[in-house]
């Protein structure tokens, strides 16, 4: 068995510039994340051009801060891992170009990492021991998918979204409610004192055996709830302030229960009693409680990525990079970025 190795991870798939150093696929020696939330807030969402420029400005300082925090230099690293798919193409290219340059200059292997699989690895990192297979839910602003996970490197797609991802639906709902960006945390905060049963939004579970997701109808239901009977309310973005906590709690509860029930459907179909959850929406407390409660009733186990490893980060990239390195799956300098 080869000795544990130390990997530098780089993440730039969307609007977080991140770097991390991880030893043995689990031990986090340093992690730095530079967010661009303030830059994109005025636009109500991520602007690809702004994101790409932000990565160009932030990546070198983030890398230097990470290596300083770890107390390591190039000779202490065994590989450079980088997200090269999926994501915003311009953003991916910034991180990938930097990783290629470092791997070439330091004479270290380059390891290309799939962003979705890295989120699954983040959930695995929360467990002391692994017991495959798992049903894995990756849920974020850009992705809502279910997988059958046989190992850190083997994920078979079971179902994905037909339209909006769950995080995207939360962001759009927040915009309808006049709440600030990012919408998911804003809805969670506003809904803490609300009644999740005040507005009986229909759970979009689709066909009885479906493992796909669709949140566009739920978003439309919120819109017509705001517009009132017959759509007569003049300004649908200005609901009464007293109703906002209830609307947020009810919308959030609908999303959380839908995600949870789909996970349990997948468990039934695949004959699996263990669930992994990763991605930015995995930080949501209502989702965590809903899924944990429903799974416990059926004797199933749920493991969530640690909160700091749910949103985009480089710990998961370096961790999965270590697993790929151990499997001998390294890349050359012709590795390309793939938006999808």
BAMI-429730 format. One record per residue (C-alpha): residue number from 1; x, y, z. Coordinates in Angstrom, 1 decimal. Example, Ala and Ser with C-alpha at 12.3 -4.5 7.8 and 13.67 -1.06 7.14 Angstrom:
2
<r 1, <12.3, -4.5, 7.8>>
<r 2, <13.7, -1.1, 7.1>>
***
This chain:
340
<r 1, <0.0, 0.0, 0.0>>
<r 2, <1.4, 3.4, -1.0>>
<r 3, <1.9, 6.1, 1.6>>
<r 4, <-0.7, 8.8, 1.9>>
<r 5, <-0.1, 11.6, -0.4>>
<r 6, <-0.7, 15.4, -0.3>>
<r 7, <-2.7, 17.1, -3.0>>
<r 8, <-3.3, 20.7, -3.8>>
<r 9, <-6.9, 21.3, -5.0>>
<r 10, <-8.1, 24.2, -7.1>>
<r 11, <-11.8, 25.0, -7.6>>
<r 12, <-13.2, 27.8, -9.9>>
<r 13, <-16.2, 26.3, -11.6>>
<r 14, <-18.7, 29.1, -10.8>>
<r 15, <-18.2, 32.1, -8.5>>
<r 16, <-16.0, 30.9, -5.7>>
<r 17, <-12.3, 30.9, -6.0>>
<r 18, <-10.9, 28.2, -3.8>>
<r 19, <-7.7, 26.3, -3.0>>
<r 20, <-7.0, 23.6, -0.4>>
<r 21, <-4.3, 21.2, 0.6>>
<r 22, <-5.5, 17.7, 1.7>>
<r 23, <-3.4, 14.8, 3.0>>
<r 24, <-4.4, 11.2, 2.5>>
<r 25, <-7.8, 12.2, 1.0>>
<r 26, <-9.1, 13.2, 4.4>>
<r 27, <-6.9, 15.4, 6.4>>
<r 28, <-7.4, 19.1, 5.6>>
<r 29, <-4.2, 21.0, 6.0>>
<r 30, <-5.5, 24.3, 4.6>>
<r 31, <-8.5, 25.6, 2.9>>
<r 32, <-9.3, 29.1, 1.5>>
<r 33, <-12.5, 30.2, -0.3>>
<r 34, <-12.9, 33.6, -1.8>>
<r 35, <-16.6, 34.4, -2.5>>
<r 36, <-17.9, 36.7, -5.2>>
<r 37, <-21.4, 37.1, -3.7>>
<r 38, <-21.1, 40.9, -3.4>>
<r 39, <-20.0, 41.3, -7.0>>
<r 40, <-23.0, 39.4, -8.3>>
<r 41, <-25.7, 40.5, -5.8>>
<r 42, <-26.6, 43.6, -7.9>>
<r 43, <-27.5, 41.4, -10.8>>
<r 44, <-29.5, 38.8, -8.8>>
<r 45, <-27.4, 35.9, -10.0>>
<r 46, <-24.0, 34.9, -11.3>>
<r 47, <-22.7, 36.9, -14.3>>
<r 48, <-20.2, 34.6, -16.2>>
<r 49, <-18.0, 37.4, -17.4>>
<r 50, <-17.7, 39.0, -13.9>>
<r 51, <-17.0, 35.5, -12.4>>
<r 52, <-14.2, 34.8, -14.8>>
<r 53, <-12.5, 38.2, -14.1>>
<r 54, <-13.0, 37.6, -10.4>>
<r 55, <-11.1, 34.3, -10.6>>
<r 56, <-8.3, 36.0, -12.5>>
<r 57, <-7.8, 38.5, -9.7>>
<r 58, <-8.3, 36.2, -6.8>>
<r 59, <-6.6, 32.9, -7.7>>
<r 60, <-2.9, 33.7, -7.2>>
<r 61, <-3.5, 35.3, -3.7>>
<r 62, <-5.8, 32.4, -2.7>>
<r 63, <-3.2, 29.9, -3.8>>
<r 64, <-0.4, 31.7, -1.8>>
<r 65, <-2.6, 32.0, 1.3>>
<r 66, <-3.4, 28.3, 1.1>>
<r 67, <0.2, 27.2, 0.8>>
<r 68, <1.2, 29.6, 3.6>>
<r 69, <-1.5, 28.3, 5.9>>
<r 70, <-0.5, 24.7, 5.2>>
<r 71, <3.2, 25.6, 5.7>>
<r 72, <4.1, 23.7, 2.6>>
<r 73, <5.9, 24.3, -0.7>>
<r 74, <5.9, 22.7, -4.1>>
<r 75, <8.2, 19.9, -3.0>>
<r 76, <5.8, 18.8, -0.3>>
<r 77, <2.9, 18.3, -2.8>>
<r 78, <2.3, 15.0, -4.7>>
<r 79, <-0.2, 16.3, -7.3>>
<r 80, <-2.3, 19.2, -8.4>>
<r 81, <-6.0, 18.5, -8.7>>
<r 82, <-8.4, 20.9, -10.4>>
<r 83, <-12.1, 21.0, -11.4>>
<r 84, <-12.4, 20.8, -15.1>>
<r 85, <-16.1, 20.0, -15.5>>
<r 86, <-19.0, 21.0, -15.3>>
<r 87, <-19.3, 24.7, -14.7>>
<r 88, <-19.0, 28.1, -16.4>>
<r 89, <-16.5, 27.7, -19.2>>
<r 90, <-14.6, 30.9, -18.6>>
<r 91, <-14.3, 30.2, -14.9>>
<r 92, <-13.2, 26.7, -15.4>>
<r 93, <-10.5, 27.8, -17.8>>
<r 94, <-8.9, 30.1, -15.2>>
<r 95, <-8.5, 27.4, -12.6>>
<r 96, <-7.5, 24.8, -15.2>>
<r 97, <-4.8, 27.0, -16.8>>
<r 98, <-3.3, 27.7, -13.4>>
<r 99, <-3.3, 24.1, -12.4>>
<r 100, <-1.6, 23.1, -15.7>>
<r 101, <1.1, 25.8, -15.2>>
<r 102, <1.8, 24.6, -11.6>>
<r 103, <1.8, 20.9, -12.5>>
<r 104, <4.3, 21.7, -15.3>>
<r 105, <6.5, 24.0, -13.3>>
<r 106, <6.6, 21.8, -10.2>>
<r 107, <6.8, 18.6, -12.2>>
<r 108, <3.8, 17.1, -10.5>>
<r 109, <0.9, 15.0, -11.8>>
<r 110, <-2.2, 16.9, -13.0>>
<r 111, <-5.5, 15.4, -11.9>>
<r 112, <-8.8, 16.6, -13.5>>
<r 113, <-11.8, 16.4, -11.2>>
<r 114, <-15.5, 16.3, -11.9>>
<r 115, <-17.3, 18.9, -9.8>>
<r 116, <-20.4, 16.7, -9.1>>
<r 117, <-18.3, 13.7, -8.1>>
<r 118, <-16.3, 16.0, -5.8>>
<r 119, <-19.5, 17.0, -4.0>>
<r 120, <-20.2, 13.3, -3.4>>
<r 121, <-16.7, 12.9, -2.1>>
<r 122, <-17.3, 15.8, 0.3>>
<r 123, <-20.2, 13.8, 1.8>>
<r 124, <-18.0, 10.7, 2.1>>
<r 125, <-15.4, 12.8, 4.0>>
<r 126, <-18.0, 13.3, 6.8>>
<r 127, <-18.0, 9.6, 7.5>>
<r 128, <-15.4, 7.7, 9.6>>
<r 129, <-15.8, 4.6, 7.5>>
<r 130, <-17.4, 3.9, 4.1>>
<r 131, <-20.0, 1.2, 3.4>>
<r 132, <-20.9, 1.1, -0.3>>
<r 133, <-23.2, 1.4, -2.1>>
<r 134, <-25.0, 4.7, -1.4>>
<r 135, <-27.8, 6.7, -2.9>>
<r 136, <-26.3, 10.1, -3.5>>
<r 137, <-28.2, 13.4, -3.8>>
<r 138, <-26.2, 16.3, -5.2>>
<r 139, <-28.3, 19.5, -4.8>>
<r 140, <-27.2, 23.0, -5.5>>
<r 141, <-27.9, 26.1, -7.6>>
<r 142, <-26.9, 24.4, -10.8>>
<r 143, <-27.4, 20.7, -10.1>>
<r 144, <-30.1, 18.4, -8.7>>
<r 145, <-29.3, 14.8, -9.4>>
<r 146, <-29.5, 11.3, -7.8>>
<r 147, <-26.8, 8.7, -8.2>>
<r 148, <-26.0, 5.2, -7.2>>
<r 149, <-22.5, 5.4, -5.7>>
<r 150, <-20.4, 2.2, -5.7>>
<r 151, <-17.1, 3.9, -4.8>>
<r 152, <-15.6, 7.4, -4.6>>
<r 153, <-15.0, 7.0, -8.4>>
<r 154, <-18.2, 5.2, -9.5>>
<r 155, <-21.5, 7.0, -9.8>>
<r 156, <-24.4, 5.9, -11.9>>
<r 157, <-27.0, 8.5, -12.7>>
<r 158, <-30.5, 7.6, -11.5>>
<r 159, <-32.4, 10.9, -12.1>>
<r 160, <-31.8, 14.6, -12.6>>
<r 161, <-33.8, 17.8, -13.0>>
<r 162, <-36.0, 18.5, -16.0>>
<r 163, <-35.8, 22.2, -15.5>>
<r 164, <-34.7, 24.3, -12.6>>
<r 165, <-32.2, 22.9, -10.0>>
<r 166, <-33.5, 23.2, -6.4>>
<r 167, <-31.0, 26.0, -5.6>>
<r 168, <-32.0, 27.9, -8.7>>
<r 169, <-35.7, 27.5, -7.8>>
<r 170, <-35.0, 28.9, -4.3>>
<r 171, <-33.0, 31.8, -5.8>>
<r 172, <-35.9, 32.7, -8.2>>
<r 173, <-38.5, 32.4, -5.4>>
<r 174, <-36.4, 34.8, -3.3>>
<r 175, <-36.4, 37.2, -6.2>>
<r 176, <-40.2, 37.0, -6.5>>
<r 177, <-40.5, 37.7, -2.8>>
<r 178, <-38.1, 40.7, -3.0>>
<r 179, <-35.4, 39.0, -0.9>>
<r 180, <-31.7, 39.5, -1.5>>
<r 181, <-29.3, 37.3, -3.4>>
<r 182, <-28.3, 34.6, -2.7>>
<r 183, <-31.8, 33.5, -2.5>>
<r 184, <-31.5, 30.1, -0.7>>
<r 185, <-30.0, 31.5, 2.5>>
<r 186, <-32.4, 34.4, 2.4>>
<r 187, <-35.4, 32.2, 2.2>>
<r 188, <-34.0, 30.0, 5.0>>
<r 189, <-33.5, 33.0, 7.2>>
<r 190, <-36.9, 34.6, 6.5>>
<r 191, <-38.7, 31.3, 7.0>>
<r 192, <-37.3, 30.4, 10.4>>
<r 193, <-40.3, 32.0, 12.2>>
<r 194, <-42.8, 31.0, 9.5>>
<r 195, <-45.4, 28.2, 9.4>>
<r 196, <-44.3, 25.6, 6.8>>
<r 197, <-47.9, 24.5, 6.4>>
<r 198, <-49.4, 27.9, 5.9>>
<r 199, <-49.4, 27.6, 2.1>>
<r 200, <-50.1, 24.0, 0.9>>
<r 201, <-47.8, 23.9, -2.2>>
<r 202, <-48.2, 20.7, -4.1>>
<r 203, <-45.1, 18.5, -3.9>>
<r 204, <-43.8, 18.0, -7.4>>
<r 205, <-43.1, 14.3, -7.1>>
<r 206, <-44.0, 13.6, -10.8>>
<r 207, <-44.8, 10.0, -11.7>>
<r 208, <-45.0, 7.4, -8.9>>
<r 209, <-41.7, 5.8, -9.8>>
<r 210, <-39.9, 8.9, -11.1>>
<r 211, <-36.5, 9.8, -9.8>>
<r 212, <-36.4, 13.0, -11.8>>
<r 213, <-37.0, 16.5, -10.5>>
<r 214, <-39.0, 19.5, -11.7>>
<r 215, <-39.4, 22.7, -9.7>>
<r 216, <-40.7, 25.1, -12.4>>
<r 217, <-44.3, 24.4, -11.5>>
<r 218, <-43.6, 25.1, -7.9>>
<r 219, <-42.1, 28.4, -8.8>>
<r 220, <-45.2, 29.2, -10.9>>
<r 221, <-47.4, 28.3, -8.0>>
<r 222, <-45.6, 30.8, -5.8>>
<r 223, <-46.0, 33.4, -8.5>>
<r 224, <-49.8, 33.0, -8.6>>
<r 225, <-50.0, 32.8, -4.8>>
<r 226, <-48.4, 36.3, -4.8>>
<r 227, <-50.6, 37.6, -7.6>>
<r 228, <-53.8, 36.5, -5.9>>
<r 229, <-57.0, 35.0, -7.3>>
<r 230, <-57.3, 35.8, -11.0>>
<r 231, <-53.9, 37.4, -11.0>>
<r 232, <-55.4, 40.8, -10.0>>
<r 233, <-52.8, 42.0, -7.6>>
<r 234, <-50.9, 44.9, -9.3>>
<r 235, <-47.4, 44.2, -7.9>>
<r 236, <-46.8, 40.5, -7.4>>
<r 237, <-43.3, 41.2, -6.0>>
<r 238, <-44.7, 43.0, -2.9>>
<r 239, <-46.6, 40.6, -0.7>>
<r 240, <-47.7, 41.7, 2.7>>
<r 241, <-44.7, 41.6, 5.1>>
<r 242, <-46.5, 39.4, 7.6>>
<r 243, <-46.9, 36.6, 5.0>>
<r 244, <-43.3, 36.5, 3.9>>
<r 245, <-42.0, 34.1, 6.7>>
<r 246, <-44.9, 31.7, 6.0>>
<r 247, <-44.4, 31.8, 2.3>>
<r 248, <-40.7, 31.2, 2.7>>
<r 249, <-41.2, 28.4, 5.2>>
<r 250, <-43.9, 26.7, 3.0>>
<r 251, <-41.8, 27.0, -0.2>>
<r 252, <-38.7, 25.7, 1.5>>
<r 253, <-40.6, 22.8, 3.1>>
<r 254, <-42.0, 21.8, -0.3>>
<r 255, <-38.5, 21.7, -1.8>>
<r 256, <-37.0, 19.8, 1.1>>
<r 257, <-39.8, 17.2, 1.3>>
<r 258, <-39.6, 16.6, -2.4>>
<r 259, <-35.9, 16.1, -2.3>>
<r 260, <-36.2, 13.8, 0.7>>
<r 261, <-39.0, 11.6, -0.8>>
<r 262, <-37.1, 11.2, -4.1>>
<r 263, <-34.0, 10.0, -2.1>>
<r 264, <-36.2, 7.4, -0.4>>
<r 265, <-37.7, 6.3, -3.7>>
<r 266, <-34.2, 5.7, -5.0>>
<r 267, <-33.4, 3.7, -1.9>>
<r 268, <-36.5, 1.5, -2.5>>
<r 269, <-35.7, 1.0, -6.1>>
<r 270, <-32.0, 0.3, -5.6>>
<r 271, <-32.3, -1.7, -2.4>>
<r 272, <-29.9, 0.6, -0.5>>
<r 273, <-30.3, 2.0, 3.0>>
<r 274, <-27.6, 4.6, 3.0>>
<r 275, <-27.8, 8.1, 1.6>>
<r 276, <-25.2, 10.7, 0.9>>
<r 277, <-26.0, 14.4, 0.4>>
<r 278, <-23.7, 17.1, -1.0>>
<r 279, <-23.9, 20.5, -2.7>>
<r 280, <-24.8, 24.0, -1.6>>
<r 281, <-28.4, 23.3, -0.7>>
<r 282, <-27.2, 20.5, 1.5>>
<r 283, <-26.4, 23.2, 4.1>>
<r 284, <-30.1, 23.9, 4.4>>
<r 285, <-31.3, 23.0, 7.9>>
<r 286, <-34.9, 22.2, 6.9>>
<r 287, <-33.6, 19.7, 4.3>>
<r 288, <-31.3, 18.1, 6.8>>
<r 289, <-34.0, 17.7, 9.4>>
<r 290, <-36.7, 16.6, 6.9>>
<r 291, <-34.5, 13.9, 5.2>>
<r 292, <-33.1, 12.7, 8.5>>
<r 293, <-36.5, 12.3, 10.0>>
<r 294, <-38.1, 10.6, 7.0>>
<r 295, <-35.1, 8.3, 6.6>>
<r 296, <-35.0, 7.4, 10.3>>
<r 297, <-38.7, 6.3, 10.1>>
<r 298, <-37.7, 3.8, 7.4>>
<r 299, <-34.5, 2.6, 9.2>>
<r 300, <-32.1, 4.4, 6.7>>
<r 301, <-29.0, 6.3, 7.4>>
<r 302, <-28.1, 9.8, 6.0>>
<r 303, <-24.7, 11.5, 5.8>>
<r 304, <-24.4, 15.1, 4.8>>
<r 305, <-21.3, 16.9, 3.8>>
<r 306, <-20.0, 19.2, 6.5>>
<r 307, <-21.6, 22.6, 6.2>>
<r 308, <-18.3, 24.2, 5.2>>
<r 309, <-17.9, 21.6, 2.5>>
<r 310, <-21.3, 21.9, 1.0>>
<r 311, <-20.9, 25.1, -1.0>>
<r 312, <-18.1, 25.1, -3.6>>
<r 313, <-14.7, 24.5, -2.1>>
<r 314, <-11.4, 22.9, -3.0>>
<r 315, <-11.2, 20.4, -0.1>>
<r 316, <-13.5, 18.1, -2.0>>
<r 317, <-11.4, 18.6, -5.2>>
<r 318, <-8.2, 17.7, -3.4>>
<r 319, <-9.8, 14.8, -1.7>>
<r 320, <-11.3, 13.3, -4.8>>
<r 321, <-8.0, 14.1, -6.6>>
<r 322, <-6.2, 11.9, -4.1>>
<r 323, <-8.6, 9.0, -4.8>>
<r 324, <-8.0, 9.5, -8.6>>
<r 325, <-4.2, 9.7, -8.0>>
<r 326, <-4.3, 6.4, -6.0>>
<r 327, <-6.2, 4.8, -8.9>>
<r 328, <-3.6, 6.0, -11.4>>
<r 329, <-6.0, 8.2, -13.1>>
<r 330, <-4.0, 11.3, -14.0>>
<r 331, <-4.2, 13.7, -16.9>>
<r 332, <-1.8, 15.4, -19.3>>
<r 333, <-1.5, 19.0, -20.2>>
<r 334, <-4.1, 18.6, -23.0>>
<r 335, <-6.9, 18.3, -20.4>>
<r 336, <-9.7, 20.5, -21.5>>
<r 337, <-12.5, 22.3, -19.6>>
<r 338, <-16.0, 21.0, -20.2>>
<r 339, <-18.9, 23.2, -19.3>>
<r 340, <-21.3, 20.3, -19.3>>
***
